Amino acid sequence: MVHISALERLGKKISIQGKTRQYAPKSLCVVLDRIAQTYDTRQQLALIYVVGWNGEIFNPADEDHCKIATSKIMEAKARLHSAENRKLLNSP
C-alpha cells in the first residue's frame, strides 16, 4: 500500500535537512505503474492499493476511487517527467 500523500508529493521539491531536492524515492517510482494498473479496470493484475487521508483503502472496484487514484498518479508522473526534462535542459 501507498499513502495518497506520497503520490501527491511525488515529483515535488521538498526540503530535507536544509537541502532542496525532488521527492522521488526509487521504491515508489519503481511501483508507480503497478499502482496505476490497480486502478485501471482493464489491467487489475498485481494490486498495490492507495490509502486515503482518512486511512481507508481506495477500492479498485469503485469508479470514483479509481478516478481519484488515477488522477493523483497521472499528476505525479507529469511532475516527474517535467523534472526529468529540466535536468536534461540544464545538463552540460
HUWOBEL-V208419 format. One line per field, one symbol per residue. ss: DSSP state (A for helix, B for strand, O for the rest). psi: psi as a letter, one per 30 degrees, with the letter a starting at -180 (. if undefined). burial: # if it has 16 or more other ideal C-beta (glycine too) atoms within 10 Angstrom, else .. A space follows every 10 residues. Layout:
ss: ???
psi: ???
burial: ???
This chain:
ss: OBBAAAAAAO OOBBBBOOBB BBOOOAAAAA AAAAAAAAOO OOOOOOOOOB BOOOOOBOOO OOAAAAAAAA AAAAAAAAAA AAAAAAAAAA OO
psi: lkkeeeeffk flklkjhfkk lkjikeeeee geeeeeeegj ffgidjkjlk klfgfkkkjf fjeeeeeeee eeeeeeeeee eeeeeeeeef k.
burial: .#.#.##.## #......... .###...#.. .#..###### .........# .......#.# ....##.### .##..##.## ..#....... ..
